[in-house]
Amino acid sequence: MVYKLLIPAKLVEKKVNLYGLDGSVTGEITLPKFFSIPVRKDIIRRAFLSAFTAMLQPKGRDPMAGRRTSARSWGVGYGIARVPRLPNGRAALVSFARGGRRAFPPRVDEKIHEEVNKKERIYAILSALSATSDPVLVRMRGHLFRSDLTLPVVLVGEVEDSIGKSREARVFLEKLGLWMDIVRSSEGTGSRAGKGKMRGRRYVEPRSILFVVSSYSKPFVKAVRNMPGVDVATPGNISVLHLAPGGVPGRLTVFTLPALEEIGRKYMVISLE
């Protein structure tokens, strides 16, 4: 499916280096036009919240939770608070009693999904893609990379098939000057504060590199997918969740040339001069 978006401004085409299997520059390519559109952090944040809340499952409480009791107030004349009590004198039913009801429990009919317009969502994706080419925004997110790299990092298509093991991928990323960001994510991984440790989310792991490849079946995906903080996406499913984790644009992103060309065909931007 092809998405078209009209931009009321003249866009300047950006050029970046093309990196080969040995980590050196093999040429220069022109990025698609949408890498030059203005970065709208407000739209990106809104689209992120829409995508994030769409994954949340509505939850609620039993309407009778905490109310299944015969407790009644004893009235006045006993020198104690007039809260509902059981025959043994124990307080019940009220929200501040042990085993009582919740004051304002979650409701299943509450709308937790923030909807967003289709064109707004597309603009958010393109704006987040544009942010990946801004070294200032990428460094503001805390990413580490070699200073002479042009962003986003674009690799030749042979990388997808030639690198199939993690140790080979590590050597390759060290040559590119990107391995330091994965080390940053590994060193920043730690235990979560609070009860989330008991609920299947014990560790917090900072996001590092996003690899955009043409297909999940490529050997390169298996080589990098288990590295700390790394995400892998394809042109068919790339979203604001990948490009702007937490709604903050500027993620360090690596494209393979076939994937970049496919994204360019998928999103067409027409600038109105």
N, C-alpha and C positions, 0 to 999 in steps of 0.2 A: 504494500500500500504506500502511496506517495502522498506526503503532506505538503501543502503549499501555504506560505505565509507572506503577507505583504508588509514590508518594512518602510515607513515613510522617511527614509534617509539613505544617502549614498553610502554603500559599504566598500571598504578598502580591503582588497584581497591580501591575506598574509601569506608569507612564504616561510617554510621551516625546513630544517635539514632532514634527510632520510638516512637512517642508520642501518648498517649492514650487520652480518653475522659476527664480525670481529669487533663490533662496537664503534667502528669509524664511520665518518660521513661518506656516503656513496653518491650523494646527489642532493637536489633541492626540489621540493614540490610546493604547489600552491594549495592552501587549505580551502575548503568550501566557504562560501560567502558568510554562512551563519556564524563562523568563528570571529566575525567582526561586529556582531550586533551588540548593543549596550547590555551590560550585566545588570539585570533588575533583581536585586536581592529580595525585594518584597514579594515578587511573583514567584521566585524560586522557593521561598519559605512557604508560601501558600500551597503551591503544588506538592511540596514535600509533605506537609501536614495532611493533604488530601490522600496521597498515596500511603502514608503511614497509618492513618486512621482507618483506611479501607481494610487493613489486615487485622484490625482488632475485633475480637468476638464480643458481641454485646453480653453483658452479664447483669444479673440482678439477684435479689434476695427473695425467699419465700415470704409472701405478704403476712403470713402468720408466725414468722420466726420471732421468738421471744415473747409471743402473746399466748402461747398455749399454757396457761396457768390459771389456777383458781384464786390467785391473790386478789385481795380487796383491801381497801384502806380501813383501818380500825376506827378512824374518826379521832375526835379529841378526847382528852381526859386521861391519856396514858403517859404523857410526858415524853413522847417520841414523835418523830416526823410522821406526817400523815401520808406516807407513800403506801402503795399497795403491798400487802404483806401476806405471807402464808400463815397457816395456823401456828407454826413454830416461831413466828416473829421475823423470819427472813424476808428482806425486801425483794420484790420481783417486778417484772413487767416494765418498769421505767428504764429509760436509756442509761441511767447512771448506776444501775444495779447489776451485779454479776449475773450473767445469763439473761439479761433483759434485752429488749428490742434495740435496734439501731435507731438513732435519732433521724438521720437522713440517709437511708440505705440506697445503693445503686438500683436503678430501675431499668428493666429490659426495653422499655419503650423510649428511652432517651436516645436521641440521635447523636452518635459519636463520629460519624463519617462526615468530614468537611468536603463538600462537593466543589468542583472547580470546572470552569468552562473548558471545552475541548481546545479552542485556540489558545487559551491562557496556559493550558498544560503543555501544549506544543512549544509555545514561546519560552516557557520555563526550562524545558529540555534544551532548546537551542541556546538560551542565555547561559545555562550551566555548562554547556559545551564551550561556549565562548570564554567562560571564566577559566577553563583548563589551559587556555593559551596565555594567561596573564601571570607572569612570574610573581608579581606582588601579592595577588590573591592566593596563589598556591603556597607561598611562604607564610602568609598570615594564618593558614590552616596548620602550620607547623611542619610541613613536609621538608625533607632534606634531599638535595640533589646537587649535582655538579653545576657550577655557576655558568659554564659555557654551553649548557644544553639549551636547545630551542624547544619551547613548549607549544603544544603537546608533543611528546616524543613519538615519532612515527618510525616504525621498523619495516624492513622489506618483508615481503610475503613468505620468503623461504624460512623465516624464523619459526613459523607455525609448525612446519614439518621437520625441521632439522634438529630442534631441541626437544628432547622427550624425557629428560631426567632432571631432578631438582639440582643436583650438583652442577650439571651443565648450565642450568638457568642461573645459578648463583654466580658462576664465573662470568656469564654473559652480562648480568646486571652490574657486576663489579666493574667490568670494562666500560659500561655505559655511564657509571657514576650514580646508580640508583639504589644500590644495595644498602647504603647507609639509611635509607628511609625504612626499609624492612627491619633493620637492626633497631631503629628508634621504636617501632611498633612492638618488637619483641621485649625490649627493655621496659616499655611502658605498660605491659600487661600485668595486671594485679587483681587481687580479690575485690569483689564488690562489697561496698558497705551496706549493712542491713540484711533483711531477711531474704533478699534475692538469692543469697548463697544457697538457701535450702530449696529453691524453686527452679533449678536447672539453668541458672545463669550466674554461676559462681564467679566467673572471671570477666573483667572488662579489658577489651583489646582495642587499642587505637587503630584507626583505619590508615592503611598505607597506600600502595599503588593499586590503581584500577587498570586491568588489562582488558582491552576491547579487541576481540578476535572474530574471525569470520564464522567459526563454528566451534561448538563445544567438543566435537569429536577429534580435534587436532591434538597431536602429542604435546604441544607446548602448554595446553591447558592443564594436563596432568602434572607437568613439571612445576607449575607455579601456584596451583590452587590451594595448597596446604601451607603456604608461607604465611607468616604472621601479618594479619591486617589486610591481606590481599583479597580482592574481589575480581571475578572474571565475568564479563558480559559480552553479548553479541549485539549487532545492530538491530536485531529484531526485538530485543527486550530491554535495551538500555533505558534507564529512567532517571529521574531526579534522585531516587534513593541511592543509585550508584554514584552519580556525579556530584551530589551535594549532601553527604551524610549529615544528619542533624539540621538540614536546611541551610548549611553554610557552603557557598560555592567555592570552587578553586581546588578541586582534588587533583592530585598528581596522577595523570592519566597517560597510558601508553597504548597507542593504536598500531595495529598492523595495517599495511597499505591496503589489502583487500577489504578489511573492515571499514576503513576510512572512506574508501570509494563507495561502498555500499550505503554508508550513512549519508554521503553526499547525494546519492540517488534517491534516498528515502525522503530527505527533507530538502525542499526547494524553497529558497528565499528570493523574493522579487523585491528589489529596492526601488522605491518611487523617488525619482530625482525631481 
